[in-house]
Amino acid sequence: MLAAALPAAADIHRGDVRIAWDNTTFQVMDSVAVSNADYTMEPNLCYPRAKHLSDGSILLSFENDHYGWDIYTRKSYDGGKTWTAARLIRHSHPAVSTVGEDTKVFVNPDFIQLRSGRILMAWQWRYKKGYNDLPHTNDNCGIELVYSDDAGESWSAPREVYRGRCWEPAFLELSTGELQMYITDSQEIKDKGSFACTSVLRSFDGGATWQGKEMCTHLDTEPISRTRWNGRGMDGMPTAVELDGGRGIVVPLETWSGRDVYDISPIVVRTSMATNWKTPDQGAALRANGGPEYPLKKQVNKDFKGFGPYSCKLSSGEMVILSNGIYKNQSGVWVLIGDNNGSNFNCVSSAFADGADGYWGSIDALNANEVMATCSYRYTPEGQKQRYKVMLIKGWLNRSRTIVRSKKAPVVQNLRDFKPEGLWMIGKEAPGKAYVDFAYDAKNFFLTSYVFTDNIVSYSPENSDAAQILLFRAGNRKGEGRGTWKITVNAKGDYTVYQEDGSNWKPLCWEYGKAAVNVSGSVNEGSGADLGYSALAALPWDLIGGKPQKGEQLRIHLRRIWKSGVKVKAKVIREDMEGENSDYPGEWLSVTLK
């Protein structure tokens, strides 16, 4: 069975995307029932990995402590709305290591669905005490692998495929058929500390053998990166993306150790498809001297310092990295969007509201429109020891678009049969969310908004639950038609239009323009049972700079306004599309008029 390809949306621009996080999909997992064991797991869930499968389901793997000890999975068959009970995959147990009686524990599960349909899952195993028997540490740690041929419903018996001190295995299947496993390769010990690098193991038979062996060892690894500082070195926690069009392989890494913390973390390292990491400085030279050199290794973003990076590729080829850390002095779980060359990681957004601190998360493209982000959230219940929860949220992909001139006004969708494909969404900071769509004809620019909220509030347009856009036009060669406008539409059909004038907004349409609306629920009653409303505003081109030029590119920044209550003076919250600066139209998504 072939893994389903993620289809590209038909009318979007490649390489121009923002992620809007959807608060209606946010979930917290703590205490979880276990289907194949007679207990409910304590609330201590860590290292989540959530990915789409070819049958449309989502598979989630995790463990039950920061450092192990057991491996679990859950599945969702409805896009992440609900999840099955957890399935215990690997359980810690008594064992004998180089120090005698010991416990064998398991940590860092990750998985891949191959093009054949088979799922491979790997994790680190280690002896709890023997791991710190440093002269023998490489005998007391390794990687196990299991597989599933029924989309994660059942799993094979575990098999050890690698022996050596390591962390965080992650897979990549190349278009050539080669299967790669990337690991934090911590086999070298100096001064009672680990001198780790990042290495790759290769399989050419779907994971049956690695480096040509049923079980390879630390002597067989192929280093791809080592970051050194003051003679020490550590980088690791790799994941990998093969870029479209044969552009190569890119791997994000964190760089730090217990004693030294490097200010360049995270980084990306890259190789061409032809080289495939087999460079002259690979092996002993790279271990001894570090490398590779810039630009084959470089910082992800100069304003971001973080750890635990995880990567995926969107259906249109852009590479995305999730990492916990600090962006411009704000802590959180951040997502950075790169281009289809695995470079220029910008358009930064915080996956979880309020800058929630999280750790060791994942991100995956569920389809052409959505991604799912996960993280571990650390907390300490009163009177108890520190614990971890799993947090999940989905993000909607807003993309630049090209729209064709129409001969009539657009058809507005029914809210109960709403299909958001191709529309822009915003909705992370407050309950509910809003979508917008665009169209135009010879006389008007049409803005259609769909606001979903269980309490519709509507007074003046900017004292309402409403969608708002900033619209920038570059003007013609003479500068005619240039300007920025602010447009807001509410559930009463009232809309306002302002034009930017220096540091002010000049009213052009004040009491008020009128939009066609369709309300599902009540307005200003606080029933808690509303669905929302749609509004179609026909904005005359003469009001917003004059008739458009053929092929003109508008720049649009999306906002959402939300009322915290039904009273006139209830607090108003304004949310801006993340990944853009509202003062710089050059950073906004584009809508091209064809």
C-alpha positions as CSV (number, residue, x, y, z in Angstrom):
1,M,0.0,0.0,0.0
2,L,1.5,3.3,-1.0
3,A,1.5,6.3,1.4
4,A,-0.9,8.9,0.1
5,A,0.7,12.1,-1.3
6,L,-0.4,15.4,0.2
7,P,-2.2,17.2,-2.5
8,A,-1.3,20.9,-3.2
9,A,-4.2,23.3,-3.2
10,A,-5.1,24.5,-6.7
11,D,-5.0,28.3,-6.4
12,I,-2.2,29.1,-4.0
13,H,1.3,30.5,-4.4
14,R,4.2,28.2,-3.6
15,G,6.6,29.7,-1.1
16,D,4.3,32.2,0.6
17,V,2.5,30.8,3.6
18,R,1.6,31.7,7.2
19,I,0.4,29.3,9.9
20,A,-2.7,30.3,11.9
21,W,-3.1,28.3,15.1
22,D,-6.6,27.2,15.8
23,N,-7.6,27.4,19.4
24,T,-10.7,25.2,18.8
25,T,-8.4,22.2,18.2
26,F,-6.2,22.7,21.3
27,Q,-6.1,19.7,23.6
28,V,-4.2,18.6,26.8
29,M,-3.5,15.0,27.5
30,D,-2.6,14.0,31.0
31,S,-4.1,10.8,32.6
32,V,-4.7,8.3,29.9
33,A,-6.4,4.9,30.0
34,V,-4.3,2.0,28.7
35,S,-6.2,-0.5,26.5
36,N,-3.8,-3.5,26.9
37,A,-2.9,-3.0,30.6
38,D,-5.0,-2.9,33.7
39,Y,-4.2,0.7,34.8
40,T,-4.5,4.3,33.9
41,M,-1.2,6.0,33.2
42,E,-0.2,8.6,35.7
43,P,-0.2,12.2,34.3
44,N,3.4,12.3,33.2
45,L,3.5,12.1,29.4
46,C,6.5,13.2,27.4
47,Y,8.1,13.4,23.9
48,P,5.0,13.4,21.8
49,R,5.2,12.7,18.1
50,A,1.9,13.1,16.0
51,K,1.9,12.3,12.3
52,H,-0.7,11.6,9.6
53,L,-1.0,8.2,8.1
54,S,-2.0,7.2,4.6
55,D,-5.4,6.1,5.7
56,G,-6.2,9.5,7.0
57,S,-5.8,8.7,10.7
58,I,-3.2,10.3,13.0
59,L,-0.8,8.3,15.1
60,L,0.6,9.7,18.3
61,S,3.6,8.2,20.1
62,F,4.9,9.2,23.6
63,E,6.6,8.0,26.8
64,N,5.7,8.3,30.5
65,D,8.6,10.3,31.8
66,H,11.2,12.8,30.7
67,Y,13.8,10.0,30.7
68,G,11.5,7.0,29.9
69,W,10.5,4.5,30.9
70,D,7.7,3.0,28.8
71,I,6.5,3.6,25.2
72,Y,2.8,4.2,24.2
73,T,0.7,5.1,21.1
74,R,-2.7,6.5,20.5
75,K,-4.7,7.1,17.3
76,S,-7.3,9.5,16.1
77,Y,-9.7,8.7,13.3
78,D,-11.4,12.2,13.1
79,G,-8.6,14.6,12.4
80,G,-7.4,14.8,16.1
81,K,-10.8,15.6,17.7
82,T,-10.9,12.4,19.7
83,W,-8.3,9.7,20.5
84,T,-8.3,6.1,21.4
85,A,-7.1,4.7,24.7
86,A,-3.3,4.4,24.9
87,R,-1.6,1.2,23.8
88,L,1.5,0.0,25.7
89,I,4.2,-0.9,23.2
90,R,7.2,-1.4,25.3
91,H,7.4,-1.8,29.1
92,S,10.5,-1.3,31.4
93,H,11.6,-4.4,33.2
94,P,14.3,-5.9,35.4
95,A,17.5,-6.8,33.6
96,V,21.3,-7.4,34.1
97,S,23.8,-4.9,32.9
98,T,27.6,-4.4,33.4
99,V,26.9,-3.2,36.9
100,G,24.7,-6.2,37.8
101,E,21.0,-6.1,38.6
102,D,19.4,-3.3,36.7
103,T,16.3,-2.0,34.9
104,K,15.9,-1.8,31.1
105,V,14.1,1.4,30.2
106,F,12.8,3.0,26.9
107,V,12.7,6.6,25.7
108,N,12.4,8.9,22.7
109,P,10.0,7.0,20.4
110,D,9.6,8.2,16.8
111,F,8.2,6.7,13.7
112,I,7.7,6.9,9.9
113,Q,5.3,5.4,7.5
114,L,7.2,4.1,4.5
115,R,5.9,4.3,0.9
116,S,5.1,0.6,1.2
117,G,2.6,1.5,4.0
118,R,4.6,-0.2,6.8
119,I,5.2,1.9,9.9
120,L,8.6,1.7,11.6
121,M,9.0,2.9,15.1
122,A,12.3,3.2,17.0
123,W,13.4,4.3,20.5
124,Q,16.4,4.4,22.7
125,W,16.8,1.5,25.2
126,R,19.3,1.7,28.0
127,Y,20.1,0.1,31.4
128,K,19.2,2.6,34.0
129,K,22.3,2.1,36.1
130,G,24.6,0.7,33.4
131,Y,24.2,3.7,31.2
132,N,26.4,5.7,33.7
133,D,29.0,2.9,33.9
134,L,31.0,5.2,31.5
135,P,33.8,2.7,30.5
136,H,31.0,0.3,29.4
137,T,28.3,2.8,28.4
138,N,28.3,1.7,24.8
139,D,27.3,-1.8,25.9
140,N,24.4,-0.5,28.0
141,C,22.5,1.5,25.4
142,G,21.1,1.2,21.9
143,I,18.1,1.4,19.6
144,E,15.2,-1.0,19.2
145,L,12.8,-1.1,16.3
146,V,9.2,-2.4,15.8
147,Y,7.0,-2.3,12.8
148,S,3.3,-2.3,12.0
149,D,1.6,-3.4,8.8
150,D,-1.9,-2.4,9.9
151,A,-1.6,1.4,10.5
152,G,-0.5,1.0,14.1
153,E,-3.2,-1.3,15.3
154,S,-0.7,-4.0,16.2
155,W,3.1,-4.2,16.3
156,S,5.9,-6.7,15.8
157,A,8.1,-7.9,18.6
158,P,10.9,-5.4,19.3
159,R,14.3,-6.0,17.7
160,E,17.6,-4.4,18.6
161,V,19.2,-2.8,15.5
162,Y,21.9,-0.7,17.1
163,R,24.2,-1.0,20.1
164,G,25.9,2.2,21.4
165,R,25.2,5.2,23.6
166,C,22.7,7.4,21.8
167,W,19.5,9.4,21.9
168,E,16.6,10.4,19.8
169,P,16.4,8.2,16.6
170,A,14.4,9.7,13.7
171,F,13.8,8.4,10.2
172,L,13.9,9.7,6.6
173,E,13.0,7.7,3.6
174,L,14.7,9.1,0.5
175,S,13.1,9.2,-3.0
176,T,15.9,6.7,-4.0
177,G,14.5,4.1,-1.6
178,E,17.3,4.5,0.9
179,L,16.1,4.6,4.5
180,Q,18.0,6.7,6.9
181,M,18.0,6.8,10.7
182,Y,19.5,9.9,12.4
183,I,20.7,9.7,16.0
184,T,22.3,11.8,18.6
185,D,25.5,9.8,18.7
186,S,26.9,10.2,22.2
187,Q,29.4,7.3,22.2
188,E,32.5,9.4,23.1
189,I,33.1,10.1,26.8
190,K,35.6,12.6,28.0
191,D,36.1,14.1,31.5
192,K,33.0,12.2,32.6
193,G,30.9,13.9,30.0
194,S,29.5,13.0,26.6
195,F,31.1,14.5,23.5
196,A,28.1,13.9,21.1
197,C,27.7,14.4,17.4
198,T,24.9,13.7,15.0
199,S,25.2,10.5,12.9
200,V,23.3,8.6,10.3
201,L,22.6,4.9,9.8
202,R,21.5,3.6,6.5
203,S,19.2,0.8,5.4
204,F,18.6,-0.4,1.8
205,D,16.1,-3.1,2.6
206,G,13.3,-1.2,4.4
207,G,14.9,-1.5,7.9
208,A,15.7,-5.2,8.0
209,T,19.4,-4.4,8.2
210,W,21.3,-1.2,9.1
211,Q,24.8,-0.5,7.8
212,G,24.5,-3.9,6.1
213,K,24.0,-5.7,9.5
214,E,21.1,-7.1,11.5
215,M,22.6,-5.2,14.4
216,C,25.2,-2.5,13.9
217,T,27.2,-0.7,16.6
218,H,28.7,2.6,17.5
219,L,31.7,1.6,15.3
220,D,29.5,1.7,12.2
221,T,27.9,5.2,12.5
222,E,28.5,7.9,9.9
223,P,28.9,11.4,11.5
224,I,27.2,14.3,9.6
225,S,27.7,17.1,12.1
226,R,29.6,18.0,15.2
227,T,29.6,21.4,16.9
228,R,32.7,22.1,19.1
229,W,33.4,24.7,21.7
230,N,36.5,24.8,24.0
231,G,37.4,21.3,22.9
232,R,34.0,20.0,23.9
233,G,31.1,19.3,21.5
234,M,27.5,18.4,21.3
235,D,24.8,18.6,18.8
236,G,21.9,16.3,18.3
237,M,18.1,15.7,18.4
238,P,18.0,15.4,14.6
239,T,15.1,15.2,12.2
240,A,15.4,15.4,8.4
241,V,13.7,16.6,5.3
242,E,14.4,15.7,1.7
243,L,13.7,18.8,-0.3
244,D,11.7,18.7,-3.5
245,G,13.3,18.8,-6.9
246,G,16.5,17.0,-5.8
247,R,17.6,20.1,-3.7
248,G,19.2,17.9,-1.0
249,I,18.7,16.9,2.6
250,V,18.4,19.3,5.5
251,V,18.6,18.4,9.2
252,P,17.8,20.8,12.1
253,L,19.8,20.2,15.3
254,E,20.2,21.6,18.8
255,T,23.7,22.5,20.0
256,W,24.3,22.4,23.7
257,S,25.6,20.3,26.6
258,G,25.3,20.2,30.4
259,R,28.3,22.5,30.9
260,D,28.3,24.7,27.8
261,V,25.3,26.3,26.2
262,Y,25.9,27.5,22.7
263,D,24.3,30.7,21.4
264,I,23.8,29.4,17.9
265,S,21.1,26.8,18.7
266,P,19.3,25.5,16.8
267,I,21.1,25.0,13.5
268,V,20.5,23.3,10.2
269,V,23.0,21.2,8.3
270,R,22.6,20.2,4.7
271,T,24.0,17.9,2.0
272,S,23.3,17.5,-1.7
273,M,21.5,14.4,-3.0
274,A,24.6,13.4,-4.9
275,T,26.9,13.8,-1.8
276,N,24.3,12.3,0.7
277,W,26.6,13.1,3.7
278,K,29.6,11.3,2.1
279,T,32.0,14.2,2.3
280,P,35.8,14.0,2.6
281,D,35.7,15.3,6.2
282,Q,33.2,12.7,7.3
283,G,34.2,10.1,9.9
284,A,37.2,10.5,12.1
285,A,38.1,14.0,10.8
286,L,34.6,15.4,11.4
287,R,34.6,13.8,14.9
288,A,38.0,15.3,15.7
289,N,37.6,18.7,14.2
290,G,33.9,19.4,14.0
291,G,32.0,20.6,11.0
292,P,30.7,21.0,8.4
293,E,31.5,24.6,7.8
294,Y,29.2,27.5,7.0
295,P,27.0,27.6,4.8
296,L,26.5,23.8,5.1
297,K,25.8,24.4,8.8
298,K,24.2,27.6,9.9
299,Q,21.8,29.1,12.5
300,V,18.1,28.7,11.9
301,N,17.2,32.3,12.7
302,K,19.4,35.1,14.2
303,D,16.6,36.2,16.6
304,F,15.8,32.8,17.9
305,K,17.5,30.6,20.4
306,G,16.0,27.2,21.1
307,F,16.3,23.5,21.6
308,G,14.5,20.3,20.6
309,P,13.9,21.2,17.0
310,Y,11.6,19.1,14.9
311,S,11.0,19.4,11.1
312,C,8.5,18.6,8.4
313,K,7.8,19.5,4.8
314,L,4.6,21.1,3.6
315,S,2.8,19.7,0.5
316,S,4.1,22.7,-1.5
317,G,7.7,22.0,-0.6
318,E,8.5,24.5,2.2
319,M,10.4,23.2,5.2
320,V,9.0,24.0,8.7
321,I,10.8,23.7,12.1
322,L,9.2,23.6,15.5
323,S,11.4,24.3,18.5
324,N,11.0,25.4,22.1
325,G,13.0,28.5,23.0
326,I,13.1,32.3,23.1
327,Y,12.2,34.5,20.1
328,K,12.9,38.2,20.6
329,N,12.9,37.8,24.3
330,Q,9.6,35.8,24.5
331,S,9.6,32.2,25.6
332,G,7.4,29.6,23.9
333,V,7.1,26.8,21.4
334,W,7.9,28.5,18.1
335,V,7.4,27.5,14.5
336,L,9.5,28.9,11.7
337,I,8.7,28.6,8.1
338,G,11.5,28.2,5.6
339,D,11.5,28.1,1.8
340,N,11.7,25.0,-0.4
341,N,15.5,25.2,-0.3
342,G,15.4,24.7,3.5
343,S,16.6,28.2,4.2
344,N,15.3,31.7,5.3
345,F,13.3,30.5,8.3
346,N,11.0,33.4,9.1
347,C,7.2,34.0,9.5
348,V,7.6,32.9,13.1
349,S,4.6,32.0,15.1
350,S,4.0,30.6,18.7
351,A,2.1,27.4,18.4
352,F,0.4,27.6,21.7
353,A,-1.4,30.6,23.2
354,D,0.1,32.9,25.9
355,G,3.6,31.9,25.0
356,A,3.2,28.6,26.9
357,D,6.5,26.9,27.6
358,G,6.8,23.5,26.2
359,Y,9.5,21.0,25.4
360,W,10.5,18.3,22.9
361,G,7.5,18.6,20.5
362,S,6.8,17.6,16.9
363,I,5.1,19.0,13.8
364,D,3.7,17.3,10.8
365,A,1.7,18.3,7.7
366,L,-1.6,16.5,8.1
367,N,-2.8,17.5,4.6
368,A,-2.5,20.4,2.2
369,N,-4.3,22.8,4.6
370,E,-3.3,21.8,8.1
371,V,-0.4,21.0,10.4
372,M,-0.4,19.5,13.9
373,A,2.0,20.6,16.6
374,T,2.7,18.9,19.9
375,C,4.8,19.5,22.9
376,S,5.4,18.3,26.5
377,Y,4.2,20.8,29.1
378,R,6.0,20.8,32.5
379,Y,4.0,21.5,35.7
380,T,4.1,20.6,39.4
381,P,0.9,19.6,41.1
382,E,0.6,21.0,44.7
383,G,2.5,18.8,47.1
384,Q,3.8,16.5,44.3
385,K,6.8,16.1,42.1
386,Q,7.2,17.6,38.7
387,R,5.1,16.1,35.9
388,Y,4.5,16.5,32.1
389,K,1.4,16.8,30.1
390,V,1.1,16.5,26.3
391,M,-0.4,19.5,24.4
392,L,-1.6,19.4,20.8
393,I,-3.0,22.0,18.4
394,K,-3.7,22.2,14.7
395,G,-2.6,25.1,12.5
396,W,-4.3,26.3,9.3
397,L,-2.1,27.2,6.3
398,N,-2.9,30.7,5.0
399,R,-1.4,31.1,1.5
400,S,-1.0,33.9,-1.0
401,R,-3.6,33.5,-3.8
402,T,-4.4,34.5,-7.3
403,I,-8.1,35.5,-8.0
404,V,-9.7,35.9,-11.4
405,R,-12.0,38.8,-12.1
406,S,-15.7,37.7,-12.0
407,K,-18.8,39.1,-13.7
408,K,-21.0,38.8,-10.6
409,A,-20.8,38.9,-6.8
410,P,-19.4,35.8,-5.1
411,V,-21.7,33.2,-3.6
412,V,-21.5,33.2,0.2
413,Q,-21.3,29.8,1.9
414,N,-23.8,28.5,4.4
415,L,-22.1,28.3,7.8
416,R,-23.5,24.8,8.6
417,D,-22.0,23.4,5.4
418,F,-18.9,25.5,5.5
419,K,-15.8,24.4,3.5
420,P,-12.7,26.4,4.3
421,E,-10.4,25.2,1.5
422,G,-8.3,28.1,0.2
423,L,-9.7,30.7,2.7
424,W,-7.6,32.5,5.3
425,M,-8.2,31.8,9.0
426,I,-7.3,33.4,12.3
427,G,-8.3,32.2,15.7
428,K,-5.7,31.4,18.4
429,E,-6.0,34.1,21.1
430,A,-9.8,33.9,21.9
431,P,-12.7,31.4,21.6
432,G,-14.0,30.9,18.1
433,K,-12.3,31.9,14.8
434,A,-12.8,33.8,11.6
435,Y,-12.2,33.1,7.9
436,V,-12.0,35.5,5.0
437,D,-12.3,35.1,1.2
438,F,-11.7,37.6,-1.6
439,A,-13.1,38.3,-5.1
440,Y,-13.3,41.2,-7.5
441,D,-15.1,42.6,-10.5
442,A,-14.7,45.7,-12.6
443,K,-16.4,47.9,-9.9
444,N,-15.8,46.3,-6.5
445,F,-13.3,44.4,-4.3
446,F,-15.4,41.8,-2.4
447,L,-14.5,40.8,1.2
448,T,-16.4,37.8,2.5
449,S,-16.0,37.1,6.2
450,Y,-17.1,34.1,8.2
451,V,-17.0,34.6,12.0
452,F,-17.6,31.5,14.1
453,T,-18.5,32.3,17.7
454,D,-21.0,31.0,20.3
455,N,-21.8,34.6,21.4
456,I,-22.3,37.1,18.6
457,V,-21.6,40.6,19.8
458,S,-22.1,43.6,17.4
459,Y,-22.0,47.3,18.1
460,S,-19.8,49.5,16.0
461,P,-17.7,47.5,13.6
462,E,-14.6,47.7,15.8
463,N,-16.6,47.0,19.0
464,S,-17.9,43.6,17.7
465,D,-16.9,40.1,17.0
466,A,-15.5,40.8,13.5
467,A,-12.9,40.1,10.9
468,Q,-10.7,43.0,9.9
469,I,-8.1,43.4,7.1
470,L,-5.4,45.9,6.3
471,L,-5.1,46.2,2.5
472,F,-2.0,47.7,0.8
473,R,-1.8,48.8,-2.9
474,A,1.5,49.8,-4.4
475,G,-0.1,52.0,-7.0
476,N,0.8,52.5,-10.6
477,R,4.1,53.8,-12.0
478,K,3.1,57.4,-11.1
479,G,2.2,56.3,-7.6
480,E,-1.5,56.7,-8.2
481,G,-3.7,54.4,-6.2
482,R,-1.0,53.8,-3.6
483,G,-2.1,53.4,0.0
484,T,-3.1,51.3,3.0
485,W,-6.7,50.8,4.0
486,K,-8.4,49.3,7.1
487,I,-11.7,47.5,6.6
488,T,-13.9,46.0,9.4
489,V,-17.3,44.3,8.9
490,N,-19.7,43.2,11.7
491,A,-22.8,41.0,12.1
492,K,-25.1,43.9,11.5
493,G,-23.6,44.4,8.1
494,D,-22.0,47.6,9.1
495,Y,-18.5,48.2,7.8
496,T,-15.9,51.0,8.1
497,V,-13.1,51.9,5.7
498,Y,-10.1,54.0,6.9
499,Q,-7.1,55.1,4.9
500,E,-3.7,55.4,6.5
501,D,-2.5,59.0,6.6
502,G,1.0,59.1,8.3
503,S,0.5,57.9,11.8
504,N,-3.3,58.3,11.6
505,W,-6.3,56.5,10.1
506,K,-8.5,58.9,8.0
507,P,-12.2,57.8,7.8
508,L,-13.5,57.3,4.3
509,C,-16.6,55.4,5.1
510,W,-17.8,56.1,8.6
511,E,-21.5,55.8,9.2
512,Y,-21.5,53.1,7.7
513,G,-21.0,51.0,4.5
514,K,-23.5,48.1,4.4
515,A,-22.7,44.5,3.8
516,A,-25.0,41.5,3.1
517,V,-25.1,39.3,6.3
518,N,-26.5,35.9,7.2
519,V,-26.6,35.4,11.0
520,S,-26.9,32.0,12.6
521,G,-27.9,32.7,16.2
522,S,-28.8,35.8,18.2
523,V,-26.9,39.2,18.4
524,N,-25.9,40.7,21.7
525,E,-27.9,38.3,23.8
526,G,-25.1,36.1,25.2
527,S,-27.0,32.8,24.6
528,G,-23.8,30.8,24.3
529,A,-25.6,28.8,21.5
530,D,-24.7,30.9,18.4
531,L,-22.9,29.5,15.4
532,G,-21.8,32.8,13.9
533,Y,-22.4,34.9,10.8
534,S,-21.2,35.6,7.3
535,A,-20.9,39.0,5.7
536,L,-20.2,40.1,2.1
537,A,-18.9,43.6,1.7
538,A,-18.7,45.1,-1.8
539,L,-16.0,47.8,-1.6
540,P,-16.0,50.2,-4.6
541,W,-12.5,50.4,-6.2
542,D,-12.9,54.2,-6.1
543,L,-13.0,54.0,-2.3
544,I,-9.7,52.1,-2.1
545,G,-7.5,53.8,-4.6
546,G,-9.1,53.4,-7.9
547,K,-9.5,50.7,-10.5
548,P,-6.9,47.9,-10.3
549,Q,-4.1,47.3,-12.8
550,K,-4.0,44.0,-14.7
551,G,-1.9,41.6,-12.6
552,E,-1.8,43.9,-9.6
553,Q,-0.7,42.4,-6.4
554,L,-2.5,43.4,-3.3
555,R,-1.0,42.9,0.1
556,I,-3.4,41.9,2.9
557,H,-2.9,41.5,6.6
558,L,-5.7,39.7,8.5
559,R,-6.9,40.6,12.0
560,R,-9.7,39.3,14.2
561,I,-11.7,41.3,16.8
562,W,-13.4,39.5,19.7
563,K,-15.6,40.8,22.5
564,S,-15.1,39.2,25.9
565,G,-18.8,39.9,26.8
566,V,-22.1,41.2,25.4
567,K,-22.0,44.6,27.2
568,V,-20.9,47.6,25.2
569,K,-17.9,48.2,27.4
570,A,-16.8,44.5,27.5
571,K,-13.1,44.1,26.7
572,V,-12.1,44.0,23.0
573,I,-9.3,41.7,22.0
574,R,-7.5,42.2,18.7
575,E,-5.5,39.4,17.2
576,D,-3.1,39.9,14.3
577,M,-1.9,37.2,11.9
578,E,1.3,35.8,13.2
579,G,4.5,35.8,11.1
580,E,3.8,39.3,9.8
581,N,4.4,42.8,11.1
582,S,1.3,44.9,10.6
583,D,3.4,48.0,9.9
584,Y,5.3,46.5,7.0
585,P,3.1,45.5,4.0
586,G,6.1,43.8,2.4
587,E,5.7,41.0,5.0
588,W,2.0,40.4,4.3
589,L,0.5,37.7,2.2
590,S,-0.4,38.7,-1.4
591,V,-3.6,38.5,-3.4
592,T,-2.9,38.8,-7.2
593,L,-5.6,40.1,-9.5
594,K,-5.6,38.1,-12.7
